[in-house]
C-alpha cells in the first residue's frame, strides 16, 4: 500500500498552495500529537471515558472471543435463509464496507444465507420490500447499538423482532444476536430478558471507530470474511501508523495535508475510487471524517465518487468549477481477475489501439484515476492517491487503521475532540420535538403552533 502525494504541492490556479516548507513547519507539532494519541492523552473523552481503545483493540483481542464469534456466526447461518444486520452510522458502515469490498455490491447473489443491512433509513417502501423478502423464510438478526434507543435501528428492530417471533416462536431467542454495551442500555436489558447471545461494544470505542470490534467482526463472520486476517492487517499497520517518523507515516502525512488544504481555503474533498466494490469504504470514510472533524466551523465536506462513472457528472465541476477543493483517490491496483479487450476487425469504435498496445481492462481502469487526477491538478485541484495492491481482509485492516488514526490526528490538528459529535444531538432534538417524544411536550406544542402559522407561507404547488 502506498500514499502518493506529490500532486498536493504547488498546484496552479488555486489559493490552496501547499509547500514542502508547510510540512516541515508542522513536523514537531505532528510528533507531539502522535505521542499524545499513542499515550491516550489530549482531548479524547466522551463524558469521563477516553475514547482511544480502538488503537490497541486488535492486538489485545482474546482468542476465545474470536472463537465465540465464529461459533455464533456458524450457528445462526446454519439456521437462516436471511440475516438482518441492524445498525446505523458506524454501527453498520464498517462491516458493510468490508463485505462489499470482498464480495461485490451484489454479494447476495452468491450468499447463503442472504445478508441485508437495515436500520439506516426510515423509508416505508424499503421496509415493505424487506419484510416481503423475509415473509415465510427462516430468518435471524444481528442488532448493533450501544444504547438500543437510537431511533432508526430501534424502529427497524421492532419490525424484525416481531417477525422473527411470529415466524419462529420459542426458537426466536436462538435467532437474535445483540452487539451492545456490556452492562447498560435498553438493548442490553432486552437481551438479558430474552436470553439472546450478546457481544460487547467496548466502552472506550465510539461507533465510527468500532469496525475492529464485534460491531464489525460479527457481521463479517456471518459473511465468511477471514476476520483473523483482517485483525492481522489492522495490527500490521500499527508500527508505521503510530510512528513519530512523519515522512514514513501515511496517517500523519494524510492528516497533515488535509489539514493544510483546509487551512488554506479548501471547502470540499472528493473521495474517489476506481472500484465499485470499494465504494462502501468511501461511504465509511464519509462517516469517519466529517463526524470527527465538523466542529466549530471546521472540516471538509466529503463527496464520494467512483471513476470513471462519476467523471461524466462531477468530473466537470472538479475540472472547471470553484477552486476550493481537493481530491483523494483510493486506486485498486489488481482485480480478482483481469479481462483482455477484444480486437474487432472493423474497429468502428476506434478502440483497437487498446489491445494493440497490450492494455487490459484493468490498465484502463487504473488510468481512469491517474489521467483525470493529472488533469485536475493542472487545473488547480491538489490531490493524492492511496494505492491498494489488491482487496484482501489483511489490506482492508491496514487501510482502516490508517484512516482511523489519520482522522484522530486531524481532529487534534484542528484543535478539538474527534471522538464526540455534539452537533448530532441538535437535529435529534428537532426530530423528537416534531414527533412528540416524552420529555419534549412543551417544545412539541410550540412546534405545532409555529407550523400552523407557516402552513400557508412560502409554498409553491406544482
Rosetta blueprint (number, residue, H / E / L):
1 X L
2 X E
3 X E
4 X E
5 X L
6 X H
7 X H
8 X H
9 X L
10 X L
11 X L
12 X L
13 X L
14 X L
15 X L
16 X L
17 X L
18 X L
19 X L
20 X H
21 X H
22 X H
23 X H
24 X H
25 X H
26 X H
27 X H
28 X H
29 X H
30 X H
31 X H
32 X H
33 X H
34 X H
35 X H
36 X H
37 X H
38 X H
39 X L
40 X L
41 X L
42 X L
43 X L
44 X L
45 X E
46 X E
47 X L
48 X L
49 X E
50 X E
51 X L
52 X L
53 X H
54 X H
55 X H
56 X L
57 X H
58 X H
59 X H
60 X H
61 X L
62 X L
63 X H
64 X H
65 X H
66 X H
67 X H
68 X H
69 X H
70 X H
71 X H
72 X H
73 X H
74 X H
75 X H
76 X H
77 X H
78 X H
79 X H
80 X L
81 X L
82 X E
83 X E
84 X E
85 X E
86 X E
87 X L
88 X L
89 X L
90 X H
91 X H
92 X H
93 X H
94 X H
95 X H
96 X H
97 X H
98 X H
99 X H
100 X H
101 X H
102 X H
103 X H
104 X L
105 X L
106 X L
107 X H
108 X H
109 X H
110 X L
111 X L
112 X L
113 X L
114 X E
115 X E
116 X E
117 X E
118 X E
119 X L
120 X L
121 X L
122 X L
123 X L
124 X H
125 X H
126 X H
127 X H
128 X H
129 X H
130 X H
131 X H
132 X H
133 X H
134 X H
135 X L
136 X L
137 X L
138 X L
139 X E
140 X E
141 X E
142 X E
143 X E
144 X E
145 X L
146 X L
147 X L
148 X L
149 X L
150 X L
151 X H
152 X H
153 X H
154 X H
155 X H
156 X H
157 X H
158 X H
159 X H
160 X H
161 X H
162 X H
163 X H
164 X H
165 X H
166 X H
167 X H
168 X H
169 X H
170 X H
171 X H
172 X H
173 X H
174 X H
175 X L
176 X E
177 X E
178 X E
179 X E
180 X E
181 X L
182 X L
183 X L
184 X L
185 X L
186 X H
187 X H
188 X H
189 X H
190 X H
191 X H
192 X H
193 X H
194 X H
195 X L
196 X L
197 X E
198 X E
199 X E
200 X E
201 X L
202 X L
203 X L
204 X L
205 X L
206 X L
207 X H
208 X H
209 X H
210 X L
211 X L
212 X L
213 X L
214 X H
215 X H
216 X H
217 X H
218 X H
219 X H
220 X H
221 X H
222 X H
223 X L
224 X L
225 X L
226 X L
227 X H
228 X H
229 X H
230 X H
231 X H
232 X H
233 X H
234 X H
235 X H
236 X H
237 X L
238 X H
239 X H
240 X H
241 X H
242 X L
243 X L
244 X L
245 X L
246 X H
247 X H
248 X H
249 X L
250 X H
251 X H
252 X H
253 X H
254 X H
255 X H
256 X H
257 X H
258 X H
259 X H
260 X H
261 X H
262 X H
263 X H
264 X L
265 X L
266 X L
267 X L
268 X E
269 X E
270 X E
271 X E
272 X E
273 X E
274 X L
275 X L
276 X H
277 X H
278 X H
279 X H
280 X H
281 X H
282 X H
283 X H
284 X H
285 X H
286 X H
287 X H
288 X H
289 X H
290 X H
291 X H
292 X H
293 X H
294 X L
295 X L
296 X L
297 X L
298 X L
299 X L
300 X L
301 X E
302 X E
303 X E
304 X E
305 X E
306 X E
307 X L
308 X L
309 X H
310 X H
311 X H
312 X H
313 X L
314 X H
315 X H
316 X H
317 X H
318 X H
319 X H
320 X H
321 X L
322 X L
323 X L
324 X L
325 X E
326 X E
327 X E
328 X E
329 X E
330 X E
331 X E
332 X E
333 X E
334 X E
335 X L
336 X L
337 X L
338 X L
339 X L
340 X E
341 X L
342 X L
343 X L
344 X L
345 X L
346 X L
347 X L
348 X L
349 X L
350 X L
351 X L
352 X H
353 X H
354 X H
355 X H
356 X H
357 X L
358 X L
359 X L
360 X E
361 X H
362 X H
363 X H
364 X H
365 X H
366 X H
367 X H
368 X H
369 X H
370 X H
371 X H
372 X H
373 X H
374 X H
375 X H
376 X H
377 X H
378 X H
379 X L
380 X L
381 X L
382 X L
383 X E
384 X E
385 X E
386 X E
387 X E
388 X E
389 X E
390 X E
391 X L
392 X L
393 X H
394 X H
395 X H
396 X H
397 X H
398 X H
399 X H
400 X H
401 X H
402 X H
403 X H
404 X H
405 X H
406 X H
407 X H
408 X H
409 X H
410 X H
411 X H
412 X H
413 X H
414 X H
415 X L
416 X L
417 X L
418 X L
419 X L
420 X L
421 X L
422 X H
423 X H
424 X H
425 X H
426 X H
427 X H
428 X H
429 X H
430 X H
431 X H
432 X H
433 X H
434 X H
435 X H
436 X L
437 X L
438 X L
439 X L
440 X L
441 X H
442 X H
443 X H
444 X H
445 X H
446 X H
447 X H
448 X H
449 X H
450 X H
451 X H
452 X H
453 X H
454 X H
455 X L
456 X L
457 X L
458 X L
459 X L
460 X L
461 X L
462 X L
